[in-house]
Amino acid sequence: MSLYTPWKKKRKEIQKILGDEKIIKESWEHYEKMVFLWIWSWLMR
């Protein structure tokens, strides 16, 4: 199990993107970083 899902892998799961894929990719990567930081901070308590 990976804590980080690369955009290439997530993109394969999405059938059709309406709009600017770059914006969605950047949002996805930001979301993934925030989740990782939250998990890391929770584990370091």
Distance bins in CASP14 RR format, pairs under 12 A and 6 or more apart:
PFRMAT RR
TARGET T0000
AUTHOR 0000-0000-0000
RMODE 2
METHOD distances of the structure
MODEL  1
2 9 0 0 0 0 1 0 0 0 0 0 0
2 10 0 0 0 0 0 1 0 0 0 0 0
2 32 0 0 0 0 0 1 0 0 0 0 0
2 35 0 0 0 0 0 1 0 0 0 0 0
2 36 0 0 0 0 0 1 0 0 0 0 0
3 32 0 0 0 0 1 0 0 0 0 0 0
3 33 0 0 0 0 0 1 0 0 0 0 0
3 34 0 0 0 0 0 1 0 0 0 0 0
3 35 1 0 0 1 0 0 0 0 0 0 0
3 36 1 0 1 0 0 0 0 0 0 0 0
3 37 0 0 0 0 0 1 0 0 0 0 0
3 38 0 0 0 0 0 1 0 0 0 0 0
3 39 1 0 0 1 0 0 0 0 0 0 0
3 40 0 0 0 0 1 0 0 0 0 0 0
3 43 0 0 0 0 0 1 0 0 0 0 0
4 10 0 0 0 0 0 1 0 0 0 0 0
4 28 0 0 0 0 0 1 0 0 0 0 0
4 29 0 0 0 0 1 0 0 0 0 0 0
4 31 0 0 0 0 0 1 0 0 0 0 0
4 32 1 0 1 0 0 0 0 0 0 0 0
4 33 0 0 0 0 1 0 0 0 0 0 0
4 34 0 0 0 0 0 1 0 0 0 0 0
4 35 0 0 0 0 1 0 0 0 0 0 0
4 36 1 0 0 1 0 0 0 0 0 0 0
4 37 0 0 0 0 0 1 0 0 0 0 0
4 39 0 0 0 0 0 1 0 0 0 0 0
4 40 0 0 0 0 0 1 0 0 0 0 0
5 11 0 0 0 0 0 1 0 0 0 0 0
5 12 0 0 0 0 0 1 0 0 0 0 0
5 13 0 0 0 0 1 0 0 0 0 0 0
5 14 0 0 0 0 0 1 0 0 0 0 0
5 28 0 0 0 0 1 0 0 0 0 0 0
5 29 0 0 0 0 1 0 0 0 0 0 0
5 31 0 0 0 0 1 0 0 0 0 0 0
5 32 1 0 0 1 0 0 0 0 0 0 0
5 33 0 0 0 0 0 1 0 0 0 0 0
5 35 0 0 0 0 1 0 0 0 0 0 0
5 36 0 0 0 0 0 1 0 0 0 0 0
6 12 0 0 0 0 1 0 0 0 0 0 0
6 13 0 0 0 0 0 1 0 0 0 0 0
6 25 0 0 0 0 0 1 0 0 0 0 0
6 28 0 0 0 0 1 0 0 0 0 0 0
6 29 0 0 0 0 1 0 0 0 0 0 0
6 32 0 0 0 0 1 0 0 0 0 0 0
7 13 0 0 0 0 0 1 0 0 0 0 0
7 14 0 0 0 0 0 1 0 0 0 0 0
7 17 0 0 0 0 0 1 0 0 0 0 0
7 21 0 0 0 0 1 0 0 0 0 0 0
7 22 0 0 0 0 0 1 0 0 0 0 0
7 24 0 0 0 0 1 0 0 0 0 0 0
7 25 1 0 1 0 0 0 0 0 0 0 0
7 26 0 0 0 0 1 0 0 0 0 0 0
7 27 0 0 0 0 0 1 0 0 0 0 0
7 28 1 0 1 0 0 0 0 0 0 0 0
7 29 1 0 0 1 0 0 0 0 0 0 0
7 30 0 0 0 0 0 1 0 0 0 0 0
7 31 0 0 0 0 0 1 0 0 0 0 0
7 32 0 0 0 0 1 0 0 0 0 0 0
7 33 0 0 0 0 0 1 0 0 0 0 0
8 14 0 0 0 0 0 1 0 0 0 0 0
8 21 0 0 0 0 0 1 0 0 0 0 0
8 25 0 0 0 0 1 0 0 0 0 0 0
8 28 0 0 0 0 0 1 0 0 0 0 0
8 29 0 0 0 0 0 1 0 0 0 0 0
9 28 0 0 0 0 0 1 0 0 0 0 0
9 32 0 0 0 0 0 1 0 0 0 0 0
10 17 0 0 0 0 0 1 0 0 0 0 0
10 21 0 0 0 0 0 1 0 0 0 0 0
10 24 0 0 0 0 1 0 0 0 0 0 0
10 25 0 0 0 0 1 0 0 0 0 0 0
10 27 0 0 0 0 0 1 0 0 0 0 0
10 28 1 0 0 1 0 0 0 0 0 0 0
10 29 0 0 0 0 1 0 0 0 0 0 0
10 31 0 0 0 0 0 1 0 0 0 0 0
10 32 0 0 0 0 1 0 0 0 0 0 0
11 17 0 0 0 0 1 0 0 0 0 0 0
11 21 1 0 0 1 0 0 0 0 0 0 0
11 22 0 0 0 0 0 1 0 0 0 0 0
11 24 0 0 0 0 1 0 0 0 0 0 0
11 25 1 0 0 1 0 0 0 0 0 0 0
11 28 0 0 0 0 1 0 0 0 0 0 0
11 29 0 0 0 0 0 1 0 0 0 0 0
13 28 0 0 0 0 0 1 0 0 0 0 0
14 21 0 0 0 0 1 0 0 0 0 0 0
14 24 0 0 0 0 1 0 0 0 0 0 0
14 25 0 0 0 0 0 1 0 0 0 0 0
14 28 0 0 0 0 1 0 0 0 0 0 0
16 24 0 0 0 0 0 1 0 0 0 0 0
17 23 0 0 0 0 1 0 0 0 0 0 0
17 24 1 0 0 1 0 0 0 0 0 0 0
17 25 0 0 0 0 1 0 0 0 0 0 0
17 27 0 0 0 0 0 1 0 0 0 0 0
17 28 0 0 0 0 0 1 0 0 0 0 0
18 24 0 0 0 0 1 0 0 0 0 0 0
19 25 0 0 0 0 0 1 0 0 0 0 0
20 26 0 0 0 0 1 0 0 0 0 0 0
20 27 0 0 0 0 0 1 0 0 0 0 0
21 27 0 0 0 0 0 1 0 0 0 0 0
21 28 0 0 0 0 0 1 0 0 0 0 0
22 28 0 0 0 0 0 1 0 0 0 0 0
22 29 0 0 0 0 0 1 0 0 0 0 0
23 29 0 0 0 0 0 1 0 0 0 0 0
23 30 0 0 0 0 0 1 0 0 0 0 0
24 30 0 0 0 0 0 1 0 0 0 0 0
24 31 0 0 0 0 0 1 0 0 0 0 0
25 31 0 0 0 0 0 1 0 0 0 0 0
25 32 0 0 0 0 0 1 0 0 0 0 0
26 32 0 0 0 0 0 1 0 0 0 0 0
26 33 0 0 0 0 0 1 0 0 0 0 0
27 33 0 0 0 0 0 1 0 0 0 0 0
27 34 0 0 0 0 0 1 0 0 0 0 0
28 34 0 0 0 0 0 1 0 0 0 0 0
28 35 0 0 0 0 0 1 0 0 0 0 0
29 35 0 0 0 0 0 1 0 0 0 0 0
29 36 0 0 0 0 0 1 0 0 0 0 0
30 36 0 0 0 0 0 1 0 0 0 0 0
30 37 0 0 0 0 0 1 0 0 0 0 0
31 37 0 0 0 0 0 1 0 0 0 0 0
31 38 0 0 0 0 0 1 0 0 0 0 0
32 38 0 0 0 0 0 1 0 0 0 0 0
32 39 0 0 0 0 0 1 0 0 0 0 0
33 39 0 0 0 0 0 1 0 0 0 0 0
33 40 0 0 0 0 0 1 0 0 0 0 0
34 40 0 0 0 0 0 1 0 0 0 0 0
34 41 0 0 0 0 0 1 0 0 0 0 0
35 41 0 0 0 0 0 1 0 0 0 0 0
35 42 0 0 0 0 0 1 0 0 0 0 0
36 42 0 0 0 0 0 1 0 0 0 0 0
36 43 0 0 0 0 0 1 0 0 0 0 0
37 43 0 0 0 0 0 1 0 0 0 0 0
37 44 0 0 0 0 0 1 0 0 0 0 0
38 44 0 0 0 0 0 1 0 0 0 0 0
38 45 0 0 0 0 0 1 0 0 0 0 0
39 45 0 0 0 0 0 1 0 0 0 0 0
END
